Amino acid sequence: MRFFGSSSRRHHRAFYRRDPDRVAGGYKAALANPKTTRAGRKRAKAELHAMGRSSHVSFMTKIKRALGIRKTPRREREAAARRERREYGTERRRRRGGREYEY
């Protein structure tokens, strides 16, 4: 039983339209993403064909996906994560005495 109604959960989709170019871009990204499942790639390809768009993925992208090679090297990703933790104050560092303190 809902006391306050369901209006807070309702989406108002009548006020905006999905941009077809952005939708197609999302499907293209799914095709190139190494973590996308085979079924997900198959669905993305079918959706692109239904939209009348190309679902071509370059051979180099297929090789990178098979090998799990990312666009950004691990060292750069880890450095960016450290900078972000430092910015939000969640990183801990050790002093010479072995005590931890927040940065």
Stockholm file with secondary structure:
# STOCKHOLM 1.0

chainA/1-103         MRFFGSSSRRHHRAFYRRDPDRVAGGYKAALANPKTTRAGRKRAKAELHAMGRSSHVSFMTKIKRALGIRKTPRREREAAARRERREYGTERRRRRGGREYEY
#=GR chainA/1-103 SS CCSSCSTTTCCCGGGCCCCHHHHHHHHHHHHHCTTSCHHHHHHHHHHHHHHTCCCCCCHHHHHHHHHTCCSSCHHHHHHHHHHHHHHHTCCEEECTTSCEEEC
#=GC SS_cons         CCSSCSTTTCCCGGGCCCCHHHHHHHHHHHHHCTTSCHHHHHHHHHHHHHHTCCCCCCHHHHHHHHHTCCSSCHHHHHHHHHHHHHHHTCCEEECTTSCEEEC
//
